Amino acid sequence: MTQTEEQPATAYDVLRHEILHGDLLPGERLRAADLRARYSLGLTPIREALMRLSSEGMVTNEVNRGARVRDTTLAELHDLMQTRREVESLCLTKAIALGDTAWEGEILRAMHLLSKAPLPESPEDRDTASRWEVLHRQFHHALVAAAGSDWLLRIWNVLADHSERYRKLRLLNYRTIAADVRDVNAEHRAIMETVLNRDTPAALALMNAHLDKTEQAVARLLTPASHEGRAE
């Protein structure tokens, strides 16, 4: 195989993508036979993929009931996002201290691409949502990429993966009142500018506020009774 040829997607790749991008919904049952028919994949790689995704916390196994996509809960959301803020602050502090001009250039590039990406028009517009999510992830990763620690970035990626499961709820419902629509590009640009200016306190404050706003918006979507009749 030449270097220009792409490796075929594995069962793990397919299922992980479907979970993170909302095609397989939280709580959805994952029957190996159904997945085999849906994706034209073998039973053995599907079972292996489900085991691996279970070890990553993307899938839960129930006694005598098989596997399900990990559900979303308010308790996990708050725990996840608090941990994400703490790790993000550490990564961003180190990246600002260590980052070079190439790092700065990648941040500018990622911001430009993200700012041009359209948001989905409806919960059914999953392709647009997935494309935006990829660029959003690239921007946030560009900010912390110079942190100088493989282990720290590995932890950051795990938290970003699980944050993505929750943020998808907001992204696919961003036109609803509960999603608390805001100018996320303006937020991203403000964070970028403080990072490039090496203003660590301001960058951390803006990033924490950015993550907190997303957490609160997703929390409202997980508790619809809390915003019934709300008008803004």
Sequence and secondary structure as in RCSB ss.txt:
>XXXX:A:sequence
MTQTEEQPATAYDVLRHEILHGDLLPGERLRAADLRARYSLGLTPIREALMRLSSEGMVTNEVNRGARVRDTTLA
ELHDLMQTRREVESLCLTKAIALGDTAWEGEILRAMHLLSKAPLPESPEDRDTASRWEVLHRQFHHALVAAAGSD
WLLRIWNVLADHSERYRKLRLLNYRTIAADVRDVNAEHRAIMETVLNRDTPAALALMNAHLDKTEQAVARLLTPA
SHEGRAE
>XXXX:A:secstr
  TTS     HHHHHHHHHHTTSS TT EE HHHHHHHHT  HHHHHHHHHHHHHTTSEEEETTTEEEE    HH
HHHHHHHHHHHHHHHHHHHHHHH  HHHHHHHHHHHHHHHH    SSTT HHHHHHHHHHHHHHHHHHHTTS  H
HHHHHHHHHHHHHHHHHHHHHTTTTSGGG    HHHHHHHHHHHHHTT HHHHHHHHHHHHHHHHHHHHHHH GG
GGTT   
